[in-house]
Amino acid sequence: MIRVGINGYGTIGKRVAAAVRAQPDMSVVGVAKTRPNHEAATAVDSGFDLYAAVEEREPRFAEAGIELAGDVEHLVAESDIVVDGCPSGVGAENAAMYREHDTPALLQGGEDADAVDASFVARANYDSVTGAELVRVVSCNSTGLSRLIAPLREEYGIEKVRATLVRRGGDPAQSGRGPINDILPDPVALPSHHGPDVNTIFPDLAIDTLGLKVPATLMHTHSINVTLASEADAEAVRERLAAESRLFLIPGWLDLDGAGDIKELAGDAGRPRADVWENCIWGESITVEGRDLYLFQAVHQEADVVPENVDAIRAVLGTASAAESIRTTNEAIGLEDSLERGQF
Ligand SMILES: NC(=O)c1ccc[n+]([C@@H]2O[C@H](COP(=O)([O-])OP(=O)(O)OC[C@H]3O[C@@H](n4cnc5c(N)ncnc54)[C@H](OP(=O)(O)O)[C@@H]3O)[C@@H](O)[C@H]2O)c1
């Protein structure tokens, strides 16, 4: 069993902890928190051992009646690998601790690419991170773009990707980012950082990205134009993308007109936290004009990186091939039951 520590139990950390626990070859050593809040309470209720991320704050856990298993240094020492789900920038600060304990660690997309040895998307560059000490699972947007780009590159070749990312203003629980009522070009200067981030996965890819932020919390929506290197027709592209386990081609009859409906479906299908781990591509939007492919996809920012973190654990430790890991992860969390098939 691979012993996994989770340092940072917020939006991403708690989802990764649950996904790791569901795997047949992994166990969760425990999770680290800076304070005893509602997430600490549910971590304990879920049976996770709790570790103090900040030594001076340990007494606060005792005051709240929460027993600690130790501090974060113990968690790191006891783990074969750590998933760092701390806020942007804190992960890079923690890197020295991971290196000191000789424990490999996964940082998240909020960290700079140069803070790590390699960046990761399972479908694109699984084998390249084996043996690395510090690996970054790229952001939700970069993950969503890379999953789409990988099969298109293999099947048709890509001349250029142009993507406009309509990004949610904040996660549902991020009250600090709202209330908002605006549509912001973000960043105003082009291109946005997302293209260079995708280049950490596909270094030679020509890609330009533009970003906006809108007053929404549920998902991001991408408007995509890919100039393919060879001719394609829309139906063939649809079939090729539908064959990818982490791309969900939305059939028209499901009548999913936006992120609200997609999240509703995920909740009705019994997905934990109504999480949508796959890219959701509107099948009808897939259009080809000459070598130009167009489509819309939605990406659940809180969820798509979760299976990627699980795969990155096996990739770093070299315990399974990409295909084995993706299959095992998907089965264990229930992603194999596609949102369409799972219903009926
Ligand atoms: N949310 C998304 O949509 C999303 C998507 C993809 C990637 N990411 C990336 O994932 C990373 C985490 O983001 P998130 O959204 O999960 O953030 P988050 O919800 O704010 O969770 C981070 C948690 O880390 C804890 N924390 C703060 N300082 C810590 C420390 N020194 N040691 C241990 N824990 C600490 C905080 O909880 P306590 O202080 O209460 O312990 C906080 O709840 C970031 O790099 C982000 O860019 C986020």
The ligand as a MOL file (V3000), in Angstrom:
LIG
                    3D

  0  0  0     0  0            999 V3000
M  V30 BEGIN CTAB
M  V30 COUNTS 48 52 0 0 0
M  V30 BEGIN ATOM
M  V30 1 N -10.1360 25.4960 -5.9650 0
M  V30 2 C -9.8490 25.3140 -7.2260 0
M  V30 3 O -10.6920 25.5600 -8.0660 0
M  V30 4 C -8.5130 24.7860 -7.6600 0
M  V30 5 C -8.4270 24.0530 -8.8450 0
M  V30 6 C -7.1960 23.5290 -9.2420 0
M  V30 7 C -6.0700 23.7770 -8.4930 0
M  V30 8 N -6.1690 24.5160 -7.3510 0 CHG=1
M  V30 9 C -4.9480 24.7650 -6.5940 0
M  V30 10 O -4.9330 23.9100 -5.4660 0
M  V30 11 C -4.2530 24.5570 -4.3940 0
M  V30 12 C -5.1850 24.6160 -3.2100 0
M  V30 13 O -6.3220 25.3380 -3.5840 0
M  V30 14 P -7.7080 25.1580 -2.8190 0
M  V30 15 O -8.7330 25.7790 -3.6940 0
M  V30 16 O -7.8860 23.7620 -2.3780 0 CHG=-1
M  V30 17 O -7.4610 26.1070 -1.5820 0
M  V30 18 P -8.3230 26.1620 -0.2580 0
M  V30 19 O -9.7130 25.6920 -0.4900 0
M  V30 20 O -8.1070 27.5040 0.3050 0
M  V30 21 O -7.6380 25.0680 0.6550 0
M  V30 22 C -6.3350 25.2030 1.1210 0
M  V30 23 C -6.3410 24.8290 2.5610 0
M  V30 24 O -5.0100 24.8240 3.0410 0
M  V30 25 C -5.0540 25.1240 4.4250 0
M  V30 26 N -3.7920 25.7640 4.7700 0
M  V30 27 C -3.4660 27.0810 4.7500 0
M  V30 28 N -2.1700 27.2460 5.1130 0
M  V30 29 C -1.6910 25.9960 5.3640 0
M  V30 30 C -0.4380 25.5060 5.7980 0
M  V30 31 N 0.6040 26.3140 6.0140 0
M  V30 32 N -0.2940 24.1740 5.9730 0
M  V30 33 C -1.3420 23.3280 5.7540 0
M  V30 34 N -2.5510 23.7430 5.3720 0
M  V30 35 C -2.7190 25.0730 5.1570 0
M  V30 36 C -6.2750 25.9740 4.6660 0
M  V30 37 O -7.0530 25.3770 5.6720 0
M  V30 38 P -6.8480 25.6520 7.2110 0
M  V30 39 O -6.0360 26.9100 7.3430 0
M  V30 40 O -8.2420 25.7740 7.7330 0
M  V30 41 O -6.1440 24.4400 7.7020 0
M  V30 42 C -7.0910 25.8800 3.3900 0
M  V30 43 O -8.4000 25.4050 3.6070 0
M  V30 44 C -3.8260 25.9300 -4.9310 0
M  V30 45 O -2.5300 25.8130 -5.4740 0
M  V30 46 C -4.8160 26.1640 -6.0480 0
M  V30 47 O -4.3440 27.0580 -7.0250 0
M  V30 48 C -7.3730 24.9910 -6.8980 0
M  V30 END ATOM
M  V30 BEGIN BOND
M  V30 1 1 1 2
M  V30 2 2 2 3
M  V30 3 1 2 4
M  V30 4 1 4 5
M  V30 5 2 4 48
M  V30 6 2 5 6
M  V30 7 1 6 7
M  V30 8 2 7 8
M  V30 9 1 8 9
M  V30 10 1 8 48
M  V30 11 1 9 10
M  V30 12 1 9 46
M  V30 13 1 10 11
M  V30 14 1 11 12
M  V30 15 1 11 44
M  V30 16 1 12 13
M  V30 17 1 13 14
M  V30 18 2 14 15
M  V30 19 1 14 16
M  V30 20 1 14 17
M  V30 21 1 17 18
M  V30 22 2 18 19
M  V30 23 1 18 20
M  V30 24 1 18 21
M  V30 25 1 21 22
M  V30 26 1 22 23
M  V30 27 1 23 24
M  V30 28 1 23 42
M  V30 29 1 24 25
M  V30 30 1 25 26
M  V30 31 1 25 36
M  V30 32 1 26 27
M  V30 33 1 26 35
M  V30 34 2 27 28
M  V30 35 1 28 29
M  V30 36 1 29 30
M  V30 37 2 29 35
M  V30 38 1 30 31
M  V30 39 2 30 32
M  V30 40 1 32 33
M  V30 41 2 33 34
M  V30 42 1 34 35
M  V30 43 1 36 37
M  V30 44 1 36 42
M  V30 45 1 37 38
M  V30 46 2 38 39
M  V30 47 1 38 40
M  V30 48 1 38 41
M  V30 49 1 42 43
M  V30 50 1 44 45
M  V30 51 1 44 46
M  V30 52 1 46 47
M  V30 END BOND
M  V30 END CTAB
M  END
